[in-house]
Every structure is written in C-alpha cells, then in structure tokens.
C-alpha cells in the first residue's frame, strides 16, 4: 500500500507547502509465495501454479523472484514424484507451474522446496476437503451503504469432525470460517459487496477446505492487512506462514535448530478442495 504524507499550511497571506520526510519500516527482502493449490476433484489433472515474488521495500514494488528451482514431492508416496521441477510459465513472471494427476495431489503429504540465491525454503501441506454450495442467491439487505450488494450463501458442513473453510469473493476479498457452531448442519450467511457491482455482472464465488493453521493465518492476515493489498501478494505486515528457510536445518524431523528464526518467506503452502458457484447480479 503506498501512502505519501504531505503537510499543507498557510501563514498570513503567504501560501507554502512543506514535504515531511517520514522514516518508514524497512527490512531485508523476503520471498512472497502464493502457493494456495486449488483442487477440483472432478478433473483428472490439476495445473499447479505457484507465484513467487520478492519484497523490495516498505513502499517499493514487488518484483518476481528468479528461482534456481522449485519442486513438489510426496513424502508418503515417493512414486508420485518424478523429480521434474515446476517451470516458469514465461520468463520474468515469477509464476511456476506443472500438471499433476489430481488423484495424486489429494493423497499424502506434499513437500514444497524453493531454491533461491543458494538458500532453500520448505513447507508441507495435505489436501483438505470442502463441501459444495447448497445455494447462492442475491438478497435485498444492505450493511453500511445503500449501494451494497448482498449475496446469501448456503452449504452443509461435514458431520463429526472439525472443519475450516476459506471463501474467495473476488476483488481479493477472502473470509475464513470454522464450523464450531454449525458442525454437521446446513449453514447460511450473507456477504456484502461494497465494490462497484452492476446489474448483469457475473460473480464466481469459491469455498475451499483448509486446516486450522491456515485458518488462523488467514484470519490474522485479513484483519491486519484490511484486504489491501491481497493476502497472497505483498502483505503490509509481516505475518508468518508455514514456509521456512531451511538452509541451516540439519535434521528434517525438526525445524527448531534454524540459526536465524526470523528468516522465512511470506505466504502459505496449502492444498484445498475448491467448489465454485456463479451468480448474475440483478437490479
């Protein structure tokens, strides 16, 4: 988020402008990793795309990261791993992708490794199931402004287990929910768009299954970033995800012997089942 602070003031009949120099927080560049893998289990193959960039400064741009290599391997089913890395889609984009059989992605624990500037970052993730929407409809209520657009969503939670969900409402708007008060039941809630949503616009909304750690991470990130910028771009606050710098780790069963515990990437590695529903906005 860019902010420029300028102080204007007038003395008697004279007009002048003073620019105030403000010391802003700065830190060493970090990797920013968007590694939320969305799975449609009805598809035989899934294109895994991971976007990797690098922070520049507090007010700076976020350039793509030129990686040495990025790989995904299955810790429980080594036969699923062919040893081939993800490839950058186009030079300079920082988007690395590869096709995987969907039935493999939903099995076992996946290990992500990113090699960058002779250091490597790692994270693990397991597939988290979701549920489809029962219904999606436009409502008539407003929240803060008469131009708000209400969307009413309904879904039925899995019974007899703890579940966590992440909703993607477009426009980089996300919402995380846990089933503590509606476990195994049908549940409905309203979401209000304050963006310029017009009649005839088609909105596609996603519900994804996530685990408790990712749920806590997203809630903290959404709260602190206030959704600007995107939680998966360059967060304005340093919220630690699950991607650690493992260069100094000598035991893969432990991550508490890292010499520099503050050296980690921003972002999160997760594998989520995704269901989508679309709605066309009416008058």
SERO-4910 file (N, C-alpha, C, O; in steps of 0.05 Angstrom, whole numbers):
BEGIN
 pado doro    nc1    nc2    nc3   cac1   cac2   cac3    cc1    cc2    cc3    oc1    oc2    oc3
  Unk    A     17    -23      0      0      0      0     18     25      0     36     26     17
  Unk    A     14     44    -17     30     67    -19     16     91     -6     -7     96    -12
  Unk    A     31    105     11     20    129     23     41    150     22     65    145     28
  Unk    A     34    174     13     51    197     13     40    218     32     17    226     29
  Unk    A     56    226     51     47    245     72     57    273     65     82    277     64
  Unk    A     40    291     60     47    319     53     31    338     71      7    335     74
  Unk    A     45    357     83     33    376    101     29    403     87     49    414     77
  Unk    A      5    413     85     -1    439     73     -9    459     96    -24    451    113
  Unk    A      2    483     95     -7    503    114     -3    531    103     12    534     84
  Unk    A    -17    550    114    -16    578    105     -9    596    129    -20    592    151
  Unk    A      8    616    125     14    636    145      8    663    133     20    671    113
  Unk    A    -11    678    145    -20    704    136    -28    702    107    -46    686    100
  Unk    A    -16    719     89    -24    718     61     -6    701     45     -9    700     20
  Unk    A     13    687     57     32    671     43     22    642     42     11    632     62
  Unk    A     27    629     20     19    601     18     44    585     12     61    593     -4
  Unk    A     47    563     26     71    547     22     65    517     27     43    510     36
  Unk    A     83    501     19     79    472     21    105    460     32    127    464     21
  Unk    A    103    445     54    125    431     65    121    401     62    100    390     68
  Unk    A    141    388     52    140    359     50    155    347     74    178    353     78
  Unk    A    141    330     89    152    318    113    164    291    106    150    274     95
  Unk    A    189    288    112    202    262    108    196    244    132    201    252    155
  Unk    A    186    221    126    178    203    147    195    178    145    198    166    124
  Unk    A    206    170    168    221    144    168    201    122    168    183    120    184
  Unk    A    204    104    148    185     82    146    200     56    152    224     54    149
  Unk    A    185     35    161    198     10    167    211     -2    142    201      0    120
  Unk    A    234    -14    147    247    -28    125    260    -53    136    266    -54    159
  Unk    A    263    -72    119    275    -97    127    287   -110    102    282   -102     80
  Unk    A    303   -131    107    315   -145     85    293   -157     67    272   -164     77
  Unk    A    299   -159     41    278   -171     23    270   -199     32    287   -214     41
  Unk    A    245   -205     28    235   -231     34    221   -242      9    212   -227     -8
  Unk    A    221   -269      7    204   -281    -14    175   -279     -6    168   -280     18
  Unk    A    158   -275    -26    129   -275    -22    118   -298    -40    121   -297    -64
  Unk    A    106   -318    -27     98   -342    -41     68   -346    -40     57   -349    -18
  Unk    A     55   -346    -63     27   -353    -65     25   -382    -74     27   -388    -98
  Unk    A     23   -400    -55     23   -428    -60     -3   -441    -51     -2   -463    -39
  Unk    A    -25   -428    -55    -51   -440    -49    -60   -456    -74    -66   -445    -95
  Unk    A    -59   -482    -71    -65   -500    -93    -95   -507    -91   -104   -520    -72
  Unk    A   -110   -500   -111   -139   -504   -112   -145   -529   -128   -136   -532   -151
  Unk    A   -160   -548   -116   -165   -574   -129   -194   -577   -135   -212   -575   -118
  Unk    A   -200   -583   -161   -226   -591   -169   -224   -622   -173   -213   -631   -193
  Unk    A   -236   -637   -154   -233   -666   -155   -247   -679   -178   -244   -703   -182
  Unk    A   -264   -664   -193   -277   -676   -216   -258   -676   -240   -265   -689   -261
  Unk    A   -236   -662   -238   -216   -661   -260   -195   -682   -257   -185   -687   -234
  Unk    A   -187   -695   -279   -166   -716   -277   -139   -705   -271   -123   -717   -258
  Unk    A   -133   -681   -281   -107   -668   -277   -111   -640   -266   -132   -628   -271
  Unk    A    -91   -630   -251    -93   -603   -239    -67   -588   -247    -45   -599   -244
  Unk    A    -71   -564   -257    -48   -547   -262    -41   -532   -236    -56   -515   -226
  Unk    A    -18   -540   -225     -8   -527   -200      8   -502   -209     27   -504   -224
  Unk    A      0   -479   -200     14   -454   -206     21   -440   -179      4   -436   -162
  Unk    A     47   -434   -177     57   -421   -153     70   -395   -161     88   -395   -178
  Unk    A     62   -373   -149     73   -347   -156     93   -339   -134     86   -339   -110
  Unk    A    117   -332   -142    138   -325   -123    149   -297   -131    158   -293   -153
  Unk    A    148   -279   -112    159   -252   -116    178   -246    -93    182   -263    -75
  Unk    A    188   -221    -92    206   -214    -71    200   -185    -62    198   -167    -79
  Unk    A    198   -181    -36    193   -154    -27    217   -137    -33    240   -146    -34
  Unk    A    212   -111    -38    233    -93    -46    239    -73    -23    261    -70    -14
  Unk    A    218    -59    -14    219    -41      9    191    -36     18    172    -46      6
  Unk    A    188    -21     39    162    -16     51    143     -4     30    119    -12     29
  Unk    A    153     15     14    136     28     -6    143     18    -34    133     28    -54
  Unk    A    161     -1    -36    172     -9    -62    154    -29    -77    134    -39    -66
  Unk    A    160    -33   -102    145    -52   -118    153    -81   -110    172    -84    -95
  Unk    A    139   -100   -120    144   -128   -113    152   -143   -138    135   -152   -153
  Unk    A    178   -145   -143    187   -157   -168    185   -188   -166    187   -199   -144
  Unk    A    181   -201   -189    181   -230   -188    208   -241   -181    229   -228   -185
  Unk    A    209   -265   -168    234   -277   -159    244   -296   -180    229   -312   -191
  Unk    A    269   -294   -187    282   -312   -206    294   -335   -190    316   -333   -179
  Unk    A    279   -357   -189    287   -380   -173    307   -398   -187    309   -399   -211
  Unk    A    323   -411   -170    341   -432   -181    324   -457   -188    329   -470   -208
  Unk    A    305   -463   -170    288   -487   -175    265   -487   -155    268   -476   -133
  Unk    A    243   -499   -163    220   -503   -145    209   -530   -151    203   -537   -174
  Unk    A    206   -547   -130    197   -574   -133    175   -581   -113    173   -569    -92
  Unk    A    158   -601   -120    139   -612   -102    142   -642   -102    142   -655   -123
  Unk    A    146   -654    -78    148   -683    -76    129   -693    -55    122   -679    -36
  Unk    A    121   -719    -58    102   -731    -39    118   -747    -19    132   -766    -26
  Unk    A    116   -740      7    131   -753     28    121   -781     34    136   -798     43
  Unk    A     95   -786     29     83   -812     35     82   -831     11     82   -855     14
  Unk    A     83   -819    -13     82   -835    -37    104   -825    -56     98   -810    -75
  Unk    A    128   -834    -51    151   -824    -68    147   -830    -98    158   -816   -115
  Unk    A    131   -850   -104    127   -857   -132    112   -836   -147    111   -836   -172
  Unk    A     99   -818   -132     84   -796   -145    103   -773   -155     94   -755   -169
  Unk    A    127   -775   -146    146   -753   -152    165   -761   -175    180   -781   -172
  Unk    A    164   -747   -197    181   -753   -220    208   -738   -220    224   -742   -238
  Unk    A    212   -721   -200    237   -707   -199    239   -682   -216    258   -668   -215
  Unk    A    218   -677   -233    218   -654   -250    208   -629   -236    187   -631   -223
  Unk    A    222   -607   -238    214   -583   -224    190   -569   -238    184   -575   -261
  Unk    A    178   -551   -224    158   -533   -237    174   -514   -254    196   -505   -247
  Unk    A    162   -506   -277    175   -489   -296    162   -461   -296    137   -459   -293
  Unk    A    178   -440   -300    166   -413   -302    150   -411   -327    160   -418   -349
  Unk    A    126   -402   -325    108   -401   -348    119   -383   -370    119   -391   -393
  Unk    A    128   -359   -363    141   -341   -381    164   -328   -366    161   -321   -342
  Unk    A    186   -323   -379    209   -311   -365    202   -285   -352    190   -267   -365
  Unk    A    209   -282   -327    204   -257   -313    177   -254   -300    172   -234   -287
  Unk    A    160   -274   -302    134   -272   -289    134   -281   -260    118   -272   -244
  Unk    A    153   -299   -253    153   -310   -226    131   -330   -220    126   -337   -197
  Unk    A    117   -339   -241     96   -359   -238    107   -386   -248    113   -389   -272
  Unk    A    108   -405   -230    119   -431   -237     96   -452   -236     80   -452   -217
  Unk    A     95   -469   -256     72   -487   -258     80   -514   -268    101   -518   -280
  Unk    A     61   -533   -264     65   -561   -273     38   -576   -270     24   -570   -251
  Unk    A     33   -594   -288      9   -610   -286     14   -635   -268     35   -647   -270
  Unk    A     -5   -641   -250     -3   -665   -233    -30   -680   -236    -51   -668   -238
  Unk    A    -29   -707   -234    -54   -722   -232    -68   -714   -207    -56   -714   -185
  Unk    A    -94   -708   -209   -109   -698   -185   -109   -719   -164   -107   -713   -140
  Unk    A   -112   -745   -171   -113   -766   -150    -88   -768   -134    -88   -778   -112
  Unk    A    -66   -758   -145    -41   -758   -130    -40   -734   -111    -30   -737    -89
  Unk    A    -50   -711   -120    -49   -687   -103    -66   -690    -78    -60   -677    -58
  Unk    A    -86   -706    -79   -104   -709    -56    -95   -730    -37   -108   -736    -17
  Unk    A    -72   -743    -42    -62   -765    -25    -36   -756    -12    -18   -745    -25
  Unk    A    -33   -762     14     -8   -759     28      0   -730     33    -15   -712     28
  Unk    A     25   -728     43     36   -702     50     55   -693     28     72   -707     19
  Unk    A     50   -668     18     67   -657     -3     87   -638      9     81   -622     27
  Unk    A    111   -639     -2    134   -624      8    142   -604    -14    150   -612    -36
  Unk    A    140   -578     -8    148   -557    -26    176   -548    -20    182   -542      4
  Unk    A    194   -546    -40    220   -535    -36    226   -514    -57    222   -519    -81
  Unk    A    235   -490    -48    241   -468    -65    271   -461    -61    279   -455    -39
  Unk    A    286   -464    -82    315   -457    -81    319   -429    -93    312   -423   -116
  Unk    A    330   -411    -76    333   -383    -84    358   -372    -72    362   -372    -47
  Unk    A    375   -362    -89    401   -349    -81    416   -367    -62    426   -358    -41
  Unk    A    418   -393    -69    434   -413    -54    423   -418    -26    437   -429     -9
  Unk    A    398   -410    -21    384   -418      3    358   -433     -6    349   -430    -28
  Unk    A    347   -449     13    323   -463      5    302   -460     27    307   -461     51
  Unk    A    277   -457     17    253   -453     34    235   -478     31    232   -488      8
  Unk    A    223   -487     53    207   -511     51    181   -507     66    178   -490     84
  Unk    A    161   -524     59    136   -525     72    122   -551     66    128   -563     45
  Unk    A    104   -560     82     89   -584     77     59   -578     78     50   -559     91
  Unk    A     43   -593     63     14   -589     62      1   -616     55     12   -632     41
  Unk    A    -24   -618     65    -41   -641     59    -67   -631     48    -77   -610     55
  Unk    A    -78   -646     30   -104   -640     18   -126   -637     39   -128   -654     57
  Unk    A   -141   -616     37   -164   -611     56   -190   -610     40   -193   -593     22
  Unk    A   -209   -628     46   -234   -629     31   -252   -606     38   -250   -593     59
  Unk    A   -271   -601     20   -290   -579     23   -318   -591     17   -321   -615     13
  Unk    A   -338   -573     17   -365   -581     10   -376   -562    -11   -367   -539    -12
  Unk    A   -394   -571    -28   -406   -552    -48   -426   -533    -35   -436   -538    -13
  Unk    A   -433   -512    -49   -454   -495    -40   -481   -509    -44   -485   -522    -64
  Unk    A   -499   -505    -25   -526   -514    -29   -542   -494    -46   -558   -502    -63
  Unk    A   -536   -469    -42   -550   -448    -58   -534   -422    -55   -518   -419    -37
  Unk    A   -538   -405    -75   -527   -378    -75   -548   -360    -87   -558   -365   -109
  Unk    A   -554   -338    -73   -575   -320    -82   -569   -292    -75   -553   -286    -57
  Unk    A   -581   -273    -89   -578   -245    -84   -599   -236    -64   -623   -242    -68
  Unk    A   -591   -221    -44   -610   -210    -24   -616   -181    -29   -605   -168    -47
  Unk    A   -633   -170    -11   -641   -142    -14   -630   -124      8   -634   -100      7
  Unk    A   -618   -136     28   -608   -120     51   -582   -106     44   -568   -112     25
  Unk    A   -576    -85     60   -550    -71     58   -537    -71     85   -550    -77    106
  Unk    A   -511    -65     86   -496    -65    111   -489    -37    120   -500    -28    140
  Unk    A   -472    -24    105   -463      3    112   -472     24     92   -474     48     98
  Unk    A   -478     15     68   -484     34     47   -507     24     30   -509     -1     26
  Unk    A   -524     41     20   -547     32      5   -539     20    -21   -555      6    -34
  Unk    A   -514     24    -30   -505     12    -55   -492    -16    -50   -483    -28    -70
  Unk    A   -491    -25    -26   -481    -52    -20   -497    -73    -35   -521    -69    -39
  Unk    A   -484    -94    -43   -498   -117    -56   -495   -141    -38   -473   -150    -32
  Unk    A   -518   -152    -30   -519   -175    -12   -520   -201    -28   -536   -204    -47
  Unk    A   -502   -220    -21   -503   -247    -32   -507   -266     -8   -492   -265     11
  Unk    A   -527   -284    -10   -533   -303     11   -523   -331      2   -531   -341    -18
  Unk    A   -505   -342     19   -493   -368     13   -502   -389     33   -506   -384     56
  Unk    A   -507   -413     22   -515   -436     40   -498   -460     33   -493   -465      9
  Unk    A   -490   -475     53   -476   -500     49   -480   -518     73   -489   -509     94
  Unk    A   -474   -544     70   -478   -563     92   -451   -574    100   -437   -585     84
  Unk    A   -445   -571    126   -419   -579    137   -417   -609    139   -437   -623    142
  Unk    A   -392   -619    138   -386   -647    144   -394   -653    173   -389   -636    191
  Unk    A   -406   -676    179   -412   -683    207   -388   -696    221   -371   -707    207
  Unk    A   -388   -694    247   -370   -710    264   -340   -704    260   -324   -721    262
  Unk    A   -334   -679    253   -306   -671    251   -304   -641    251   -323   -627    244
  Unk    A   -280   -630    257   -276   -602    256   -269   -594    227   -252   -607    215
  Unk    A   -282   -574    217   -276   -564    190   -272   -534    190   -283   -519    206
  Unk    A   -255   -526    171   -249   -498    167   -251   -492    137   -244   -508    120
  Unk    A   -262   -468    131   -267   -461    103   -255   -434     97   -254   -416    114
  Unk    A   -247   -431     72   -238   -405     62   -255   -398     38   -258   -413     19
  Unk    A   -267   -374     38   -284   -364     17   -270   -343      1   -257   -325     12
  Unk    A   -271   -345    -25   -260   -325    -43   -283   -311    -58   -298   -323    -73
  Unk    A   -286   -285    -52   -309   -270    -62   -301   -252    -86   -316   -233    -92
  Unk    A   -279   -256    -99   -269   -239   -120   -258   -213   -108   -261   -208    -84
  Unk    A   -247   -196   -124   -236   -170   -117   -216   -172    -94   -213   -153    -78
  Unk    A   -202   -195    -91   -183   -201    -70   -196   -200    -43   -183   -192    -23
  Unk    A   -222   -207    -41   -236   -209    -16   -238   -238     -6   -248   -255    -21
  Unk    A   -229   -243     18   -230   -270     29   -243   -270     57   -244   -249     70
  Unk    A   -254   -293     64   -267   -296     90   -262   -325     99   -266   -343     84
  Unk    A   -253   -328    124   -248   -355    136   -269   -361    157   -277   -344    172
  Unk    A   -277   -386    158   -298   -394    176   -292   -422    188   -280   -439    175
  Unk    A   -300   -426    213   -298   -452    225   -326   -462    233   -344   -446    236
  Unk    A   -329   -488    235   -356   -500    239   -363   -504    268   -381   -521    273
  Unk    A   -351   -490    286   -355   -495    315   -385   -494    322   -394   -510    338
  Unk    A   -400   -475    311   -428   -472    319   -447   -483    299   -472   -480    302
  Unk    A   -438   -496    278   -456   -508    259   -446   -535    248   -452   -543    225
  Unk    A   -431   -550    264   -419   -575    255   -441   -594    246   -460   -600    261
  Unk    A   -438   -604    222   -456   -624    210   -483   -612    202   -501   -628    195
  Unk    A   -486   -586    203   -512   -574    197   -510   -557    171   -489   -550    162
  Unk    A   -534   -550    161   -535   -531    139   -531   -503    152   -541   -497    173
  Unk    A   -517   -486    137   -510   -460    148   -512   -440    126   -504   -445    103
  Unk    A   -523   -416    132   -525   -394    113   -514   -369    125   -516   -364    149
  Unk    A   -503   -352    108   -494   -326    117   -494   -307     93   -495   -315     70
  Unk    A   -494   -281     99   -494   -261     78   -466   -248     76   -453   -244     96
  Unk    A   -459   -242     51   -435   -227     46   -443   -202     30   -459   -203     11
  Unk    A   -432   -179     38   -439   -154     25   -416   -143      9   -394   -138     20
  Unk    A   -420   -138    -16   -400   -126    -33   -404    -95    -32   -426    -85    -36
  Unk    A   -382    -81    -26   -382    -52    -28   -368    -42    -53   -366    -18    -57
  Unk    A   -358    -61    -69   -347    -53    -95   -369    -45   -115   -392    -49   -109
  Unk    A   -360    -35   -137   -379    -26   -158   -388    -51   -173   -378    -57   -195
  Unk    A   -408    -64   -162   -421    -87   -175   -446    -79   -188   -464    -67   -176
  Unk    A   -448    -84   -214   -470    -74   -230   -489    -96   -240   -480   -119   -242
  Unk    A   -514    -90   -245   -532   -110   -257   -520   -122   -282   -510   -108   -299
  Unk    A   -522   -148   -284   -511   -162   -307   -483   -173   -302   -474   -191   -317
  Unk    A   -470   -163   -282   -443   -174   -275   -446   -203   -265   -465   -209   -250
  Unk    A   -427   -220   -273   -427   -247   -263   -405   -250   -242   -382   -244   -248
  Unk    A   -412   -260   -218   -393   -264   -197   -389   -294   -193   -409   -309   -192
  Unk    A   -364   -303   -190   -359   -331   -184   -346   -332   -157   -325   -320   -152
  Unk    A   -359   -347   -139   -350   -348   -111   -341   -377   -105   -352   -396   -114
  Unk    A   -319   -379    -89   -307   -405    -83   -309   -411    -53   -308   -393    -36
  Unk    A   -312   -437    -47   -310   -446    -20   -288   -468    -20   -289   -486    -36
  Unk    A   -268   -465     -2   -245   -483     -2   -242   -495     26   -248   -482     46
  Unk    A   -233   -520     27   -227   -533     53   -199   -526     61   -180   -528     45
  Unk    A   -195   -518     86   -169   -511     97   -166   -524    124   -185   -533    136
  Unk    A   -141   -524    135   -136   -535    162   -136   -512    182   -138   -488    174
  Unk    A   -133   -519    207   -135   -499    229   -113   -478    227   -117   -455    232
  Unk    A    -89   -487    221    -66   -469    219    -70   -448    198    -65   -424    202
  Unk    A    -79   -457    174    -84   -438    152   -107   -419    159   -107   -396    152
  Unk    A   -127   -430    173   -150   -414    182   -140   -391    200   -148   -368    196
  Unk    A   -123   -398    220   -113   -377    238    -96   -357    223    -97   -333    228
  Unk    A    -80   -367    204    -62   -349    188    -79   -330    172    -74   -306    172
  Unk    A   -100   -340    158   -116   -322    142   -132   -302    158   -134   -279    150
  Unk    A   -142   -310    181   -156   -291    198   -138   -268    207   -146   -245    206
  Unk    A   -114   -275    215    -95   -254    224    -87   -237    200    -85   -212    203
  Unk    A    -82   -249    177    -74   -233    154    -96   -215    144    -91   -192    137
  Unk    A   -120   -225    143   -143   -209    133   -147   -186    152   -152   -163    144
  Unk    A   -146   -191    178   -150   -170    198   -129   -148    196   -135   -124    196
  Unk    A   -104   -156    194    -82   -136    195    -78   -122    168    -70    -99    167
  Unk    A    -83   -137    146    -78   -124    120   -102   -109    111   -100    -92     92
  Unk    A   -125   -113    123   -150   -100    115   -155   -104     85   -168    -87     72
  Unk    A   -146   -127     75   -151   -135     47   -138   -116     27   -146   -117      3
  Unk    A   -118   -100     35   -105    -83     15    -76    -81     22    -69    -67     40
  Unk    A    -59    -95      7    -65   -110    -17    -75   -138    -11    -83   -144     11
  Unk    A    -75   -154    -32    -85   -182    -29    -68   -197     -9    -44   -193     -7
  Unk    A    -81   -215      7    -66   -231     26    -45   -249     12    -27   -258     25
  Unk    A    -48   -253    -14    -29   -270    -28     -9   -254    -45      5   -266    -61
  Unk    A     -9   -228    -41     11   -212    -56     33   -203    -37     48   -220    -28
  Unk    A     35   -178    -31     56   -168    -13     43   -156     12     35   -133     12
  Unk    A     40   -172     33     27   -162     57     40   -138     69     65   -136     69
  Unk    A     25   -119     79     36    -95     91     46   -100    119     59    -83    131
  Unk    A     40   -124    129     51   -132    155     64   -159    152     58   -174    134
  Unk    A     83   -165    170     97   -190    168     83   -211    184     87   -213    209
  Unk    A     66   -226    171     52   -248    184     65   -274    175     66   -280    151
  Unk    A     74   -290    194     89   -314    187     70   -336    179     51   -343    193
  Unk    A     76   -348    156     61   -371    147     75   -397    153     88   -399    175
  Unk    A     74   -416    135     87   -442    141    111   -448    123    120   -470    122
  Unk    A    121   -427    110    144   -431     92    169   -420    106    173   -396    110
  Unk    A    187   -439    114    210   -431    130    236   -433    113    237   -447     93
  Unk    A    256   -418    122    282   -421    110    296   -444    123    303   -442    147
  Unk    A    301   -465    108    312   -490    120    342   -494    113    352   -516    115
  Unk    A    355   -473    104    383   -475     95    401   -486    117    418   -502    112
  Unk    A    396   -478    142    413   -486    164    402   -509    180    414   -516    201
  Unk    A    381   -521    171    370   -544    185    385   -569    178    389   -575    154
  Unk    A    394   -584    198    409   -609    192    393   -634    199    403   -656    197
  Unk    A    368   -630    207    351   -652    214    323   -647    204    309   -629    214
  Unk    A    314   -661    183    288   -655    171    264   -661    189    242   -654    182
  Unk    A    269   -675    212    248   -680    231    243   -657    250    225   -657    266
  Unk    A    261   -637    249    259   -615    268    265   -589    253    283   -588    236
  Unk    A    250   -568    260    255   -542    248    262   -521    269    260   -497    264
  Unk    A    270   -530    293    276   -511    315    306   -506    318    314   -494    338
  Unk    A    322   -516    299    350   -511    301    360   -493    278    383   -496    269
  Unk    A    342   -475    270    350   -456    249    366   -434    262    357   -423    282
  Unk    A    388   -427    251    405   -406    263    391   -379    263    393   -364    282
  Unk    A    376   -373    242    362   -348    241    332   -353    239    321   -357    217
  Unk    A    318   -353    261    290   -360    262    272   -339    249    249   -344    243
  Unk    A    283   -315    243    268   -293    231    270   -294    200    258   -278    187
  Unk    A    285   -314    190    288   -316    161    268   -335    150    271   -360    151
  Unk    A    246   -325    140    224   -341    129    212   -326    106    216   -302    102
  Unk    A    196   -340     90    182   -328     68    154   -320     77    142   -332     94
  Unk    A    144   -299     65    116   -291     68     99   -309     50    107   -316     28
  Unk    A     75   -315     60     57   -332     44     52   -359     57     60   -364     80
  Unk    A     38   -376     42     29   -402     54     27   -423     32     21   -417      9
  Unk    A     34   -447     39     31   -470     21      7   -487     32      8   -497     54
  Unk    A    -14   -490     15    -37   -505     23    -49   -518     -1    -46   -508    -24
  Unk    A    -62   -541      3    -76   -556    -18   -105   -558    -10   -112   -572      9
  Unk    A   -123   -545    -25   -150   -543    -17   -169   -552    -39   -166   -545    -62
  Unk    A   -189   -568    -31   -210   -574    -50   -227   -549    -53   -233   -535    -33
  Unk    A   -235   -544    -78   -250   -519    -84   -275   -526    -99   -276   -541   -118
  Unk    A   -297   -514    -89   -322   -514   -104   -329   -485   -111   -324   -467    -95
  Unk    A   -341   -481   -134   -348   -454   -144   -378   -453   -150   -391   -473   -156
  Unk    A   -388   -429   -147   -416   -423   -155   -416   -395   -167   -403   -377   -157
  Unk    A   -432   -391   -188   -434   -365   -201   -462   -354   -199   -481   -368   -197
  Unk    A   -463   -327   -199   -489   -313   -197   -487   -288   -214   -467   -274   -214
  Unk    A   -509   -282   -228   -510   -257   -244   -526   -237   -228   -548   -242   -220
  Unk    A   -514   -214   -224   -526   -193   -208   -550   -181   -222   -550   -174   -246
  Unk    A   -572   -179   -207   -597   -167   -218   -601   -139   -207   -585   -129   -191
  Unk    A   -621   -125   -218   -627    -98   -209   -633    -97   -180   -639    -75   -169
***
